[in-house]
Amino acid sequence: MSSLLPVLAPRLPGCPPAVDDRTYTKEHTEEEWESMRNVIRKLYIQENRKLNETMAILLARYGFAAT
C-alpha cells in the first residue's frame, strides 16, 4: 500500500502538484454531435430547460459530455 504523505505534504511555491487533478473532456466528432441534435433540441428548446440542466441530462442519460 502506498503512502499518501507526499500528497498531503505542503508544496513549496512553484512546485507542481503531486497529483494531476485536472479534468479532461473528450472532444466529440461532428457525427456524434449530429446524432444528439434532436435530443438537444428537444431538451433545450422544446422543453425550455436551462443549458446546465440539458448538459447534465445528456451526460446522465446518454453518456454524452457536452462542452
Order of alpha helices (4+ residues) and beta strands (2+ residues): alpha-alpha-alpha
